[in-house]
Amino acid sequence: MDQIARTLSLPETPREFGFFIDGEWRHGRELAEQRSPAHGVPVTRVARCTTDDLNDAVAAARRAFEDRSWAGISGGERAGVLLRAAEILRRRRDEVAYWEVLENGKPIAQARAEIEGCIACFETAAGAARLLHGDSFNSLGDGLFGMVLREPIGVVGLITPWNFPFLILCERVPFILASGCTMVVKPSEVTSATTLILAEILTEVGLPKGVYNVVTGPGRSVGQAMAEHADIDMLSFTGSTGMGRSCVHAAADSNFKKLGLELGGKNPIIVFADSDLEDAADAAAFGISFNTGQCCVSSSRLIVEASVADEFERLLVEKMARIRIGDPLDEATQVGAITTEAQNRTILDYIAKGRDEGARLLTGGEVLEIGAGRFIAPTLFSGVRRDMAIARDEIFGPVLSSFRFETVDEAIAIANDTVYGLAASLWTKDLDKALVVTRRVSAGRFWVNTIMAGGPEMPLGGFKQSGWGREAGVYGVEEYTQIKSVHVEIGKRKHWIG
């Protein structure tokens, strides 16, 4: 692996992975081959699990939860396991990033930075494991004492997407473990490698058998069965709002399991005339191009004050023209390949819709011929109306729609004119204006004079149709607990029957 990390060459043959249940590796009867989105060559072969495999994984997670091998130990002991995992992940950072690039198509420099964020997630969760606590009530009179206990919810099903396979996994797994829960993970069928590598790491650090299980395969079969499974106590799903709605129906029709949902976004970046326009232009270019726009918090709606709109769009076009797009194994690359052929078609279809509906294409919009991969130039449309498809739908690609406003109220109205409420970015030097807009725009994450900043100490999640619940930080541990009220009577009971 050290040699691969130095040369950043493609693997000579695809790497085969089993799946992981109850501390043991199993071999799939059928394997699915994944090709590099940037190079078109086979890179991994991963098992297509069955619902029987899922049932085995859930049963293993249930046994591990009930035997208290994880839930019954102290927060400090759980913290020790998580810290050891962070150390091993630090040693294996380049290896994990390499396989992330091969399956997903993101640039290697970006992948390494994401792994650093994953290490921070494990370290943060270790601290949260020690700090998780209940409460007490000494206000019920001399004869009664009250306690509120936080208990792990039980077996968690975790379904993760293909756009950030390892980062989104690590924004959840260590916090689920900190709570004392056990889990079954189903990664996207096209980006399963790094989720399986994490099984190796957690085994090495001494996580008890059955606490972390991985089943691989299609969402329409294994993922749906997970959502419907009556012995899963909570489901955490990250993906489209449409699939999130399916999870809600499946949970209601099975056991009313608790749901944590991080879903779609059509996120605004609001630029006022008094902002540093160079900084804001750089942020807008980054916000739509990062991870080729395949990012739920991607800033896909530019809302710019009319008096500076022409100047700002000119700055932005110049910025976007200088983005380095290419082979993701090249250290200099900033934007890599589109992960799946289906997503590539979707993005190109929306670009065509933008043209057809009368939006003005300022830059990008074309397919880039780079080797055998799927590459699309970051795209900016101006003159976008709020009823256009590119203005309303989550494209999940590097396509930015530009709007103009005259007043603060108009900017807020445009920002909130969406079914989503995941994230927003605001650019101004006026503190009063920043606080007004921050309070009135519906978004679970808000950035002022920055974009996509923060760390695992802060909660993640959305408003409206962008999801339910919160991940990361102490909030992300509490999300996987349930509260029990305990009343303790002191002294002899006052009898009801005389």
DOMILUM-607035 format. One record per residue (C-alpha): x, y, z; chain; residue in three letters. Coordinates in steps of 0.1 Angstrom, whole numbers. Layout:
// residues N
     X     Y     Z seba keke
     X     Y     Z    A  ala
...
//
This chain:
// residues 498
     X     Y     Z seba keke
     0     0     0    A  met
    29    24     7    A  asp
    41    19   -29    A  gln
     5    26   -42    A  ile
     3    57   -21    A  ala
    36    70   -35    A  arg
    29    63   -72    A  thr
    -9    68   -71    A  leu
   -12    41   -98    A  ser
   -44    21  -106    A  leu
   -47   -14   -92    A  pro
   -36   -42  -115    A  glu
   -66   -63  -106    A  thr
   -99   -54   -87    A  pro
   -98   -59   -50    A  arg
  -124   -83   -37    A  glu
  -143   -77    -5    A  phe
  -164   -99    16    A  gly
  -190   -87    40    A  phe
  -188   -85    78    A  phe
  -211  -101   104    A  ile
  -205  -109   141    A  asp
  -168  -103   139    A  gly
  -162  -126   109    A  glu
  -158  -121    72    A  trp
  -182  -139    48    A  arg
  -180  -144    11    A  his
  -207  -134   -12    A  gly
  -222  -159   -37    A  arg
  -225  -130   -62    A  glu
  -201  -101   -67    A  leu
  -207   -67   -82    A  ala
  -179   -50  -100    A  glu
  -172   -13   -96    A  gln
  -153     7  -122    A  arg
  -134    39  -115    A  ser
  -155    69  -125    A  pro
  -124    87  -137    A  ala
  -106    59  -155    A  his
  -132    33  -165    A  gly
  -113     3  -152    A  val
  -125   -22  -126    A  pro
  -113   -14   -91    A  val
  -134   -34   -67    A  thr
  -157   -64   -65    A  arg
  -181   -64   -36    A  val
  -207   -90   -25    A  ala
  -244   -87   -33    A  arg
  -259   -96     1    A  cys
  -294  -111     5    A  thr
  -321  -104    30    A  thr
  -310  -136    48    A  asp
  -275  -120    52    A  asp
  -292   -89    66    A  leu
  -312  -110    91    A  asn
  -280  -126   103    A  asp
  -264   -92   107    A  ala
  -294   -78   127    A  val
  -294  -109   149    A  ala
  -257  -105   156    A  ala
  -262   -68   165    A  ala
  -291   -77   188    A  arg
  -271  -104   206    A  arg
  -242   -79   211    A  ala
  -266   -53   224    A  phe
  -284   -77   248    A  glu
  -252   -93   262    A  asp
  -241   -58   273    A  arg
  -205   -64   260    A  ser
  -206   -28   246    A  trp
  -236   -10   262    A  ala
  -227   -23   296    A  gly
  -192    -9   298    A  ile
  -182    26   309    A  ser
  -181    56   287    A  gly
  -144    58   294    A  gly
  -139    23   281    A  glu
  -158    31   249    A  arg
  -138    63   246    A  ala
  -106    42   246    A  gly
  -117    20   217    A  val
  -127    51   197    A  leu
   -93    68   203    A  leu
   -75    37   193    A  arg
   -95    36   161    A  ala
   -86    72   154    A  ala
   -49    63   157    A  glu
   -51    34   133    A  ile
   -71    55   109    A  leu
   -44    81   110    A  arg
   -18    54   101    A  arg
   -41    41    73    A  arg
   -52    75    60    A  arg
   -36    73    26    A  asp
   -49    38    20    A  glu
   -85    47    29    A  val
   -83    78     7    A  ala
   -69    58   -22    A  tyr
   -99    34   -23    A  trp
  -123    63   -18    A  glu
  -109    80   -49    A  val
  -110    48   -70    A  leu
  -147    41   -63    A  glu
  -160    77   -60    A  asn
  -139    98   -84    A  gly
  -131   126   -59    A  lys
   -96   142   -59    A  pro
   -70   125   -38    A  ile
   -61   157   -19    A  ala
   -98   162   -10    A  gln
  -101   125     1    A  ala
   -71   128    24    A  arg
   -86   159    40    A  ala
  -119   141    45    A  glu
  -101   113    63    A  ile
   -86   138    87    A  glu
  -121   150    94    A  gly
  -131   113   101    A  cys
  -102   110   126    A  ile
  -116   141   143    A  ala
  -150   125   144    A  cys
  -137    95   164    A  phe
  -118   118   188    A  glu
  -148   140   193    A  thr
  -170   110   199    A  ala
  -146    96   224    A  ala
  -150   128   245    A  gly
  -187   127   241    A  ala
  -188    91   253    A  ala
  -173   102   286    A  arg
  -197   133   289    A  leu
  -230   115   281    A  leu
  -252   117   312    A  his
  -287   118   325    A  gly
  -301   142   351    A  asp
  -316   142   385    A  ser
  -345   161   401    A  phe
  -343   170   438    A  asn
  -374   191   435    A  ser
  -401   164   441    A  leu
  -403   168   479    A  gly
  -386   150   507    A  asp
  -404   117   499    A  gly
  -395   113   462    A  leu
  -363   115   442    A  phe
  -363   117   404    A  gly
  -337   106   378    A  met
  -336   108   341    A  val
  -315    81   324    A  leu
  -301    82   289    A  arg
  -300    47   275    A  glu
  -288    35   241    A  pro
  -317    30   218    A  ile
  -305    -5   207    A  gly
  -298   -18   172    A  val
  -292     9   146    A  val
  -295     4   109    A  gly
  -272    28    90    A  leu
  -276    35    53    A  ile
  -249    57    37    A  thr
  -246    73     2    A  pro
  -220    72   -25    A  trp
  -210   109   -25    A  asn
  -191   109     8    A  phe
  -188    72    16    A  pro
  -163    74    45    A  phe
  -170   109    58    A  leu
  -207   104    63    A  ile
  -200    70    77    A  leu
  -177    85   103    A  cys
  -200   114   111    A  glu
  -223    87   124    A  arg
  -205    55   135    A  val
  -183    68   163    A  pro
  -212    87   178    A  phe
  -235    57   176    A  ile
  -208    37   193    A  leu
  -203    64   220    A  ala
  -240    60   228    A  ser
  -236    22   235    A  gly
  -257    11   205    A  cys
  -248   -17   181    A  thr
  -253   -14   144    A  met
  -257   -28   109    A  val
  -243    -7    81    A  val
  -253    -8    44    A  lys
  -231    14    23    A  pro
  -240    24   -13    A  ser
  -234    -5   -36    A  glu
  -210    15   -57    A  val
  -188    28   -29    A  thr
  -186     0    -3    A  ser
  -148    -5     1    A  ala
  -140    20    28    A  thr
  -170    10    50    A  thr
  -155   -26    49    A  leu
  -120   -13    57    A  ile
  -135     4    88    A  leu
  -146   -31    99    A  ala
  -109   -42    98    A  glu
   -99   -11   119    A  ile
  -127   -16   145    A  leu
  -118   -53   149    A  thr
   -81   -44   154    A  glu
   -90   -20   183    A  val
  -110   -46   201    A  gly
  -146   -37   194    A  leu
  -167   -67   206    A  pro
  -181   -90   180    A  lys
  -215   -81   166    A  gly
  -213   -44   175    A  val
  -204   -33   139    A  tyr
  -217   -53   110    A  asn
  -217   -45    73    A  val
  -239   -59    46    A  val
  -235   -48    10    A  thr
  -258   -47   -20    A  gly
  -285   -27   -37    A  pro
  -307    -3   -18    A  gly
  -338   -15   -35    A  arg
  -335   -49   -18    A  ser
  -311   -48    12    A  val
  -317   -12    20    A  gly
  -355   -15    18    A  gln
  -354   -47    40    A  ala
  -334   -28    65    A  met
  -359     1    67    A  ala
  -387   -25    71    A  glu
  -369   -47    96    A  his
  -388   -51   129    A  ala
  -358   -58   150    A  asp
  -339   -26   141    A  ile
  -347     1   167    A  asp
  -335    31   147    A  met
  -326    38   111    A  leu
  -302    65   101    A  ser
  -305    73    64    A  phe
  -286    98    42    A  thr
  -298   103     7    A  gly
  -325   119   -14    A  ser
  -357   133     0    A  thr
  -377   108   -21    A  gly
  -359    78    -6    A  met
  -362    94    29    A  gly
  -400    95    24    A  arg
  -399    57    16    A  ser
  -380    51    48    A  cys
  -408    70    67    A  val
  -434    47    52    A  his
  -414    16    58    A  ala
  -408    25    94    A  ala
  -445    32   100    A  ala
  -455    -1    84    A  asp
  -431   -22   105    A  ser
  -422   -13   141    A  asn
  -424    26   142    A  phe
  -386    26   145    A  lys
  -370    60   152    A  lys
  -356    77   121    A  leu
  -326   100   116    A  gly
  -327   115    81    A  leu
  -303   137    63    A  glu
  -319   144    29    A  leu
  -317   168     0    A  gly
  -308   204    -3    A  gly
  -311   234   -26    A  lys
  -289   256    -6    A  asn
  -286   294   -10    A  pro
  -255   315   -10    A  ile
  -265   351    -3    A  ile
  -241   379   -14    A  val
  -247   415    -3    A  phe
  -231   444   -20    A  ala
  -211   453    11    A  asp
  -193   419    12    A  ser
  -157   412     0    A  asp
  -167   402   -35    A  leu
  -135   384   -43    A  glu
  -139   362   -12    A  asp
  -175   356   -19    A  ala
  -168   346   -55    A  ala
  -142   322   -45    A  asp
  -166   307   -19    A  ala
  -194   304   -45    A  ala
  -171   286   -70    A  ala
  -160   263   -42    A  phe
  -195   257   -29    A  gly
  -209   245   -62    A  ile
  -177   226   -75    A  ser
  -166   208   -43    A  phe
  -170   171   -48    A  asn
  -183   179   -84    A  thr
  -214   194   -68    A  gly
  -224   159   -55    A  gln
  -229   173   -21    A  cys
  -261   177    -1    A  cys
  -248   211    13    A  val
  -236   223   -20    A  ser
  -245   260   -26    A  ser
  -266   257   -58    A  ser
  -285   289   -56    A  arg
  -266   322   -58    A  leu
  -287   351   -45    A  ile
  -267   383   -52    A  val
  -276   420   -46    A  glu
  -286   435   -79    A  ala
  -263   465   -77    A  ser
  -232   443   -78    A  val
  -246   413   -97    A  ala
  -229   419  -130    A  asp
  -196   425  -114    A  glu
  -200   395   -91    A  phe
  -210   371  -120    A  glu
  -179   383  -139    A  arg
  -156   375  -110    A  leu
  -173   341  -105    A  leu
  -169   332  -142    A  val
  -133   340  -140    A  glu
  -129   319  -108    A  lys
  -147   289  -122    A  met
  -127   290  -154    A  ala
   -95   284  -134    A  arg
  -107   254  -115    A  ile
   -84   224  -120    A  arg
  -105   195  -133    A  ile
   -89   162  -141    A  gly
   -75   128  -130    A  asp
   -84   125   -93    A  pro
   -52   106   -86    A  leu
   -33   138   -96    A  asp
   -24   158   -65    A  glu
   -32   191   -82    A  ala
   -68   182   -92    A  thr
   -95   202   -75    A  gln
  -126   186   -92    A  val
  -128   150  -102    A  gly
  -152   127  -119    A  ala
  -190   122  -117    A  ile
  -195    91   -96    A  thr
  -222    72  -115    A  thr
  -234    71  -151    A  glu
  -269    77  -140    A  ala
  -259   109  -121    A  gln
  -239   120  -151    A  asn
  -270   118  -173    A  arg
  -291   136  -147    A  thr
  -267   166  -145    A  ile
  -265   169  -183    A  leu
  -303   167  -185    A  asp
  -307   196  -161    A  tyr
  -281   217  -180    A  ile
  -302   211  -211    A  ala
  -334   221  -192    A  lys
  -317   253  -181    A  gly
  -310   263  -217    A  arg
  -345   252  -229    A  asp
  -362   272  -201    A  glu
  -344   304  -211    A  gly
  -316   307  -185    A  ala
  -284   323  -198    A  arg
  -253   300  -197    A  leu
  -223   321  -185    A  leu
  -197   293  -182    A  thr
  -193   256  -182    A  gly
  -221   232  -192    A  gly
  -200   210  -214    A  glu
  -187   174  -211    A  val
  -149   173  -207    A  leu
  -130   146  -225    A  glu
  -104   135  -199    A  ile
   -93    99  -204    A  gly
  -121    74  -200    A  ala
  -139    92  -172    A  gly
  -170   112  -167    A  arg
  -163   149  -163    A  phe
  -185   180  -165    A  ile
  -173   216  -163    A  ala
  -187   236  -134    A  pro
  -217   255  -148    A  thr
  -232   289  -140    A  leu
  -266   301  -153    A  phe
  -278   337  -150    A  ser
  -313   351  -154    A  gly
  -328   322  -136    A  val
  -365   324  -127    A  arg
  -377   308   -95    A  arg
  -401   285  -114    A  asp
  -374   268  -135    A  met
  -364   232  -129    A  ala
  -327   242  -123    A  ile
  -340   267   -96    A  ala
  -362   242   -77    A  arg
  -348   207   -81    A  asp
  -317   193   -63    A  glu
  -294   186   -93    A  ile
  -266   170   -73    A  phe
  -240   183   -97    A  gly
  -218   214  -105    A  pro
  -247   236  -117    A  val
  -252   270  -101    A  leu
  -283   292  -107    A  ser
  -280   330  -102    A  ser
  -308   352   -89    A  phe
  -308   389   -80    A  arg
  -324   409   -52    A  phe
  -330   445   -42    A  glu
  -338   443    -4    A  thr
  -330   421    25    A  val
  -366   408    27    A  asp
  -364   398   -10    A  glu
  -332   379    -4    A  ala
  -347   360    25    A  ile
  -378   353     5    A  ala
  -358   338   -24    A  ile
  -336   318     0    A  ala
  -367   303    17    A  asn
  -385   296   -15    A  asp
  -377   258   -15    A  thr
  -390   227     2    A  val
  -355   221    16    A  tyr
  -337   237    45    A  gly
  -303   220    49    A  leu
  -276   247    47    A  ala
  -270   284    37    A  ala
  -241   308    33    A  ser
  -243   345    38    A  leu
  -217   372    28    A  trp
  -218   407    43    A  thr
  -198   430    65    A  lys
  -229   443    83    A  asp
  -233   424   116    A  leu
  -269   435   121    A  asp
  -278   423    86    A  lys
  -260   390    91    A  ala
  -279   383   124    A  leu
  -313   392   108    A  val
  -308   369    78    A  val
  -293   341    99    A  thr
  -324   340   121    A  arg
  -349   342    92    A  arg
  -335   318    67    A  val
  -346   282    72    A  ser
  -314   261    73    A  ala
  -299   236    97    A  gly
  -264   248    90    A  arg
  -255   284    84    A  phe
  -222   299    74    A  trp
  -215   337    76    A  val
  -185   349    55    A  asn
  -174   313    51    A  thr
  -187   281    35    A  ile
  -187   244    45    A  met
  -167   252    76    A  ala
  -168   236   110    A  gly
  -160   204   127    A  gly
  -176   173   144    A  pro
  -182   193   176    A  glu
  -212   210   158    A  met
  -245   192   150    A  pro
  -254   184   114    A  leu
  -290   182   100    A  gly
  -317   200    82    A  gly
  -351   218    84    A  phe
  -382   211    63    A  lys
  -378   183    38    A  gln
  -341   181    44    A  ser
  -345   157    72    A  gly
  -351   148   108    A  trp
  -327   147   137    A  gly
  -290   157   142    A  arg
  -257   140   138    A  glu
  -222   147   153    A  ala
  -212   163   185    A  gly
  -230   156   218    A  val
  -263   161   200    A  tyr
  -253   132   177    A  gly
  -247   109   206    A  val
  -280   119   223    A  glu
  -298   112   190    A  glu
  -291    75   195    A  tyr
  -304    73   231    A  thr
  -338    72   247    A  gln
  -348    88   279    A  ile
  -362    70   309    A  lys
  -377    88   339    A  ser
  -371    70   372    A  val
  -389    79   405    A  his
  -375    66   438    A  val
  -397    68   469    A  glu
  -379    75   501    A  ile
  -392    61   534    A  gly
  -425    43   541    A  lys
  -454    45   517    A  arg
  -485    64   527    A  lys
  -512    38   522    A  his
  -541    44   498    A  trp
  -562    17   516    A  ile
  -569    27   552    A  gly
//
